[in-house]
Every structure is written in structure tokens, then in C-alpha cells.
Amino acid sequence: MPAQGVAIKRIDHVRFLVGNARQSAYFYRNAFGFEVLAYAGLETRERAEASYVLRQGEITFVVVSPLQGDHPDNARLAIHGDGVQDIAFEVEDVTEAFQEALARGATAASPPSVREDELGMFESASIRVYGDTTHSFVNRDRYHGVFAPGFKPLDPGRYNPRTFRPVGLTSIDHVVANVEEGKMQEWVRFYEEVMGFSLLAHFDDKDISTEYTALMSKVVQDGPGRIKLPINEPAAGRRRSQIEEFLRFYGGPGVQHIALATDDILASVRALRDNDVSFLKVPPAYYEMLPGRVGPIAEDVGELAELGILVDRDEEGYLLQIFTKPVEDRPTLFFEIIERHGARSFGKGNFKALFEAIEREQERRGTL
Ligand code: FE2
């Protein structure tokens, strides 16, 4: 019986702590088609950290690097490598949201604070969630600048406009956490009790676990279904699952992938590939079974196969999705590109379909 909880409007931005924010900004601009909107750093009299605000459609990423050895986040950077530090939610009232969260059992990360510059004031506070990840509550109703106090619009001469190739991503569809074995239910309860989210019941499904994926997953979402947060844990006894690998290389629980929505996945994936983004390979055998598995779809299967785009169907429609390779050296954070045609699930049928496609190819090679 959720309903009550912290009143959240939307995901405001995702903050990444990285080793070299300047180079990360270059990567997200030139590979993923984000515009670099604003900057804070030495040139803007910010001496602790360098930050770049990136925007595409409704998606805002902020990449941040410590500038000096005494920055409090240096230790977490050494443990986790580059990764998501904070998922910030826009709220009506920061203090109220923060106090409500604490009253419902959340742990404080930083108390409400107001920052100000000549363009107005900006309020934020944050709570701790899985691992070293936090959720900020932010409100910028009284701020008229580009992002937050301290940030300046980026010098337009910094990037060559001719090197910018948009890829058509529109919004954040979901953000996935990997947590330790046995912890998934705890975090589901946290989001239900603290945030007033509810469990997306039709994804709570035995058939995706153990045999095919070695993971268990549940999805919590806010009331209107704008914010969807799947939570994975490794299935019992599957020591070499991809979730275990993440936990080892990230040094604990954290954000595994962010799914970014597009209205035209064929065009987006073509553009991303032209920008040198690497995607997971799909065995050709996957597409042999596709029409039988998902029924009629508007897209041409040959084109989907050429790009390696996956398809899944639920009771409400179908979805198209594709996963990038990890975007850093550690096998940790990656991205998903997704286009929904009615379906509200997350592609669980693809675990089994991919597994079976690999087996069919092994069979052909006589190695099964
Ligand atoms: Fe996903």
C-alpha cells in the first residue's frame, strides 16, 4: 500500500563521478550525441571539482571530477572507477522531501542547503541508497541560470559544431541497480516505504532467473510510472554471473545501466554506430526465431539483424532494445537504447531467446 511517500516529479539529472570529466564530456558529446551546456571549474572560480552539464532531449547528465587530492570523493573514485554517484529527483519542496524520507527510514547523505548566485537560488539535499549511490532532491523553481549556481554556459568556441552529430535520444526510460545477493527485496522495500514507489508486478517472474540469466530482478516505479528503477541481484549460487562480475569490479552495489529512450531506434543506433559506440553482438540465430516469438512488428527484421537490435513482446505491446558494451575499462556501467511500442516491461524474453540462440549456434559447431 504505497501511495504515500516522498513527492517526486521526475529524474532531474544523473551525476557521474569520473576520473577526467573533460574527456568524459567529450565522449558523451561525440559518441552519444549530448550537447555540453554548462561548466564549472577553475575558470569559474570552482576549485574543488570540474563539472560538465550534458543535455539531450529531456536527459541531463553531469560528469564531475575532483581537482585536488583532498577532495572527499577521491576514495570512492579509486574503489569504483567511473560511475553513477547520484540520481537526482526534482521535488516541490526539498526540505519536506528530505525530512519525509528520513522519517520513513532513509539515511541522510547531505542536509538541505541553498546555493545562490546572481541568477537565483537552488536548493538540494540527498539521501543514501545502495552502495555509495545517493538520491538528491533538487528544486530550481527560483533559479534562472543554465543549471545551478556556479555553472556557466560553455564557451561556444570550445567545441566545433561541425563535429556534433545528434543521435535522437529523448529521455531516461529506466535506471538499473545491481545489489548483493539477498539484498534485492530490501531495496524494493526501501523504495516502497521511503519513496512510495510500487512494485511492477508483471516483471516479478520466475522464468527470467537462474537457468538463463543467473539474476533476479524486480522493478519499482513511482505513481505515474515516469521513474522506473529495476533492481537486480545475482541468483543464488551463480558466482560467475554478470551481476557478480559487476559487484566485484565496481567494489559493491551501484548503477549497472541506464536505458535511454528514442522514437526511432534504427536511426539512433545507426548514428551511435557511426559515432563509434560499441554494442553487444547478437547471434544471427536470434533472428531466425524472432518472427515466431514476437509476432508482427512494424520494423524490417533484416534491418534489426543488421544492427543487432533485440525485440520483446508483453501483453501490452512490443519493445526494441540494444545494449552497449561497458563504457569504461571495468565491466561496470553500460547503456541501453530502447523504443517502446506499448510494452511496459523490460525485455525479459530476450534473456531466454539470446541464450537459446547461442546454444543453437553451438549446436551447429558441434560444441554443445
Ligand atoms: Fe534495461
Boltz pocket constraint, residues with backbone or C-beta under 6 A from the ligand:
constraints:
  - pocket:
      binder: B
      contacts: [[A, 174], [A, 176], [A, 257], [A, 259], [A, 336], [A, 346]]
      max_distance: 6.0
